[in-house]
């Protein structure tokens, strides 16, 4: 019964994670800890495994729909992998209580940042690094010609990805939120491109973090297996749904979800003090 419940809830987590480009970890960690009372370190470890599955399921669909910017993804992964290694080292000296608060404040920050944006904030100025690496591209629209876009603030985006990698290892969330915020806000990529590219990247970041948790013995198959399978299914459905949705609707879902979960995690942290 426990495994079935994990599987069903993971489908929903995978759907929302894929839709928003944040990975199912943002949703499944609170469910495991707040609802099913799983130790947060085991939940984080299972989440990282599921994030690899989410990335694999959604990324293939987004690549087929020509939404993912592969050049941007490969460049930014340099920062996230090094950040994931740093984050795991930090995690060994932090109490579980502080992880709840870190998770909560991270979600609140992300919601505030999203509320400040009303739509795609595209730029006409292509950063010199973008020109040299040919990062600018285009993506198909539901009706009409493909939408071309440039890439701004590449060094800042790379720095933010290092921080995103640290948060991935600490919180088991794949750091998809920061990836989307960095690409959407700092680098001025369209929201759909940011979400699709984030989905492609989070698997690599999570793999680097999950390997370390595996060595420590924090990955429990009875938790990780149903979560991973459910999220694969949910992420496939979410990837199909995102193509037809408006960026403004995706952003609103993003903010509501972050706000609700952040409040729940703060309450859990306070109860453990």
C-alpha positions in Angstrom: 0.0 0.0 0.0 2.9 2.4 0.9 4.6 1.7 -2.5 1.3 2.2 -4.4 0.7 5.6 -2.7 4.3 6.6 -3.6 3.7 5.6 -7.2 0.4 7.6 -7.5 1.7 10.7 -5.9 4.9 10.5 -7.9 2.9 10.7 -11.2 1.5 14.0 -10.1 4.9 15.2 -9.0 6.4 14.2 -12.3 3.7 16.0 -14.2 4.1 19.3 -12.4 7.9 19.0 -12.3 8.1 18.4 -16.1 5.6 21.1 -16.8 7.6 23.7 -14.9 11.1 22.5 -15.6 11.9 22.1 -11.9 12.1 18.3 -11.6 9.7 16.3 -9.4 11.9 16.6 -6.4 10.4 19.9 -5.4 7.1 18.2 -4.9 8.0 14.7 -3.9 10.4 15.7 -1.0 7.6 17.6 0.8 5.2 14.7 0.2 7.6 12.1 1.5 8.5 14.1 4.6 5.2 15.9 5.5 2.7 13.3 4.5 4.5 9.9 4.6 6.9 10.9 7.4 10.1 9.7 5.6 13.4 11.0 7.0 14.3 14.0 5.0 17.8 12.6 4.0 16.2 9.5 2.6 13.6 11.6 0.9 16.3 13.8 -0.7 18.2 10.7 -1.9 15.1 9.1 -3.4 14.2 12.5 -5.0 17.6 12.7 -6.7 17.0 9.3 -8.3 13.6 10.3 -9.4 15.0 13.6 -10.9 17.3 11.5 -13.2 14.2 9.6 -14.3 12.2 12.9 -14.8 15.0 14.4 -16.9 15.2 11.3 -19.1 11.4 11.1 -19.7 10.8 14.8 -20.4 14.0 15.7 -22.1 13.4 13.3 -25.0 10.0 14.8 -25.7 11.3 18.4 -25.5 14.1 17.6 -27.8 11.7 16.2 -30.3 9.6 19.5 -30.1 12.8 21.6 -30.6 12.3 23.5 -27.4 15.6 22.5 -25.7 18.7 24.6 -26.3 21.5 22.0 -26.2 24.4 24.4 -26.5 23.2 26.4 -23.5 22.6 23.2 -21.5 26.1 21.8 -22.1 27.7 25.1 -21.1 25.7 25.6 -17.9 26.2 22.0 -16.8 29.9 22.9 -16.1 28.7 25.1 -13.2 26.0 22.8 -11.9 28.2 19.7 -11.6 30.9 21.5 -9.6 28.2 23.0 -7.5 26.6 19.6 -6.8 30.0 18.3 -5.5 30.3 21.3 -3.2 26.8 20.9 -2.0 27.3 17.3 -1.0 30.3 18.2 1.1 28.3 20.9 2.9 25.4 18.6 3.5 27.4 16.3 5.7 27.7 18.9 8.4 24.1 20.3 8.4 21.2 19.2 10.7 18.0 18.0 9.1 16.1 20.8 10.8 18.1 23.4 8.9 17.4 21.6 5.6 13.7 22.2 6.1 14.2 25.9 6.6 16.7 26.1 3.7 14.1 24.4 1.5 11.4 26.8 2.6 13.2 30.0 2.1 14.5 28.8 -1.2 10.9 28.3 -2.4 9.8 31.7 -1.1 12.6 33.4 -2.9 11.7 31.6 -6.1 8.0 32.5 -5.9 8.9 36.2 -5.3 11.2 36.2 -8.3 8.5 34.7 -10.5 5.9 37.2 -9.4 8.0 40.0 -10.6 7.9 38.7 -14.2 4.7 39.0 -16.3 5.9 37.3 -19.4 8.9 36.5 -21.6 11.5 39.2 -21.3 13.5 38.7 -24.4 16.7 40.6 -25.4 18.0 41.8 -28.7 21.6 42.0 -27.4 23.5 38.7 -27.9 26.3 38.4 -25.3 29.8 38.0 -26.8 30.1 34.5 -25.3 26.8 33.6 -26.8 28.0 34.9 -30.2 31.2 32.9 -30.0 29.5 29.7 -28.8 26.4 30.2 -31.1 23.9 29.9 -28.2 21.1 32.0 -29.8 18.4 29.9 -31.4 14.7 29.7 -32.1 11.7 27.6 -31.1 8.4 26.7 -32.8 5.2 28.5 -31.8 1.7 27.0 -31.9 0.8 29.2 -34.8 3.1 31.2 -37.0 6.9 31.2 -37.7 9.5 30.1 -35.2 10.4 32.7 -32.5 14.0 33.7 -32.6 15.8 34.7 -29.3 19.2 35.9 -28.1 21.2 34.9 -25.0 22.3 37.6 -22.5 24.5 37.6 -19.3 26.2 34.2 -20.0 28.8 34.6 -17.2 26.1 35.4 -14.6 24.1 32.4 -15.8 27.1 30.2 -15.3 27.7 31.5 -11.8 24.0 31.0 -10.8 24.3 27.4 -12.1 27.1 26.7 -9.6 24.8 27.8 -6.8 22.0 25.7 -8.3 24.2 22.7 -8.1 24.9 23.3 -4.5 21.1 23.5 -3.7 20.6 20.3 -5.7 22.9 18.3 -3.4 21.6 20.0 -0.3 17.9 19.7 -0.9 17.4 16.9 -3.5 15.5 19.1 -5.9 17.5 19.0 -9.0 17.8 22.8 -8.7 15.4 23.2 -11.6 13.9 26.3 -10.0 17.2 28.2 -10.0 18.0 26.9 -13.5 14.7 28.2 -14.8 15.1 31.5 -12.9 18.7 32.0 -14.2 17.8 31.3 -17.8 14.5 33.1 -17.8 15.6 36.1 -15.7 19.3 36.6 -16.1 19.9 35.1 -19.6 16.6 36.3 -21.0 15.6 33.0 -22.6 11.8 32.4 -23.3 10.0 30.6 -20.5 9.3 27.5 -22.5 12.9 27.2 -23.6 14.1 27.7 -20.0 11.8 24.9 -18.7 12.7 22.5 -21.5 16.5 23.2 -21.2 16.2 22.9 -17.4 14.6 19.5 -17.8 17.5 18.3 -19.9 20.1 19.6 -17.4 18.6 18.5 -14.0 19.4 14.8 -14.7 23.1 15.5 -15.0 23.1 17.6 -11.8 21.1 15.0 -9.9 23.3 12.2 -11.0 26.4 13.9 -9.6 24.6 14.3 -6.3 22.8 10.9 -6.2 26.1 9.1 -6.6 27.4 10.6 -3.4 24.2 9.7 -1.5 24.5 6.1 -2.9 27.9 5.7 -1.4 26.6 6.9 2.0 23.8 4.3 1.9 21.0 6.8 2.0 19.1 5.4 -1.1 16.4 2.9 -0.1 15.0 0.9 -3.1 11.6 0.5 -1.6 11.2 4.3 -1.7 13.2 5.3 -4.7 11.9 2.6 -7.2 8.1 3.5 -7.1 8.9 7.2 -7.0 11.2 7.0 -10.1 8.6 4.9 -12.1 5.8 7.2 -11.2 7.7 10.4 -12.0 8.8 9.0 -15.4 5.1 8.5 -16.4 4.1 11.9 -15.0 6.9 13.8 -16.7 6.0 12.3 -20.1 2.4 13.6 -19.7 3.7 17.0 -18.4 6.0 17.4 -21.4 3.2 16.9 -23.8 0.9 19.4 -22.0 3.5 22.2 -21.7 3.9 22.5 -25.5 0.2 23.7 -25.8 0.2 25.9 -22.7 0.7 29.7 -22.4 3.8 30.9 -20.6 1.7 33.1 -18.3 -0.3 30.0 -17.1 2.9 28.0 -16.4 4.2 30.9 -14.4 1.0 31.2 -12.2 1.1 27.4 -11.5 4.8 27.8 -10.6 4.1 30.6 -8.0 1.1 28.9 -6.4 2.9 25.6 -6.0 6.0 27.2 -4.5 4.0 29.2 -2.0 2.0 26.3 -0.7 5.0 24.0 -0.3 7.2 26.6 1.4 4.6 27.2 4.1 4.3 23.5 4.8 8.1 23.0 5.0 8.4 26.0 7.4 5.7 24.4 9.7 7.6 21.1 9.6 10.9 22.7 10.5 9.3 24.6 13.4 7.7 21.5 14.8 11.1 19.8 15.0 12.7 22.7 17.1 
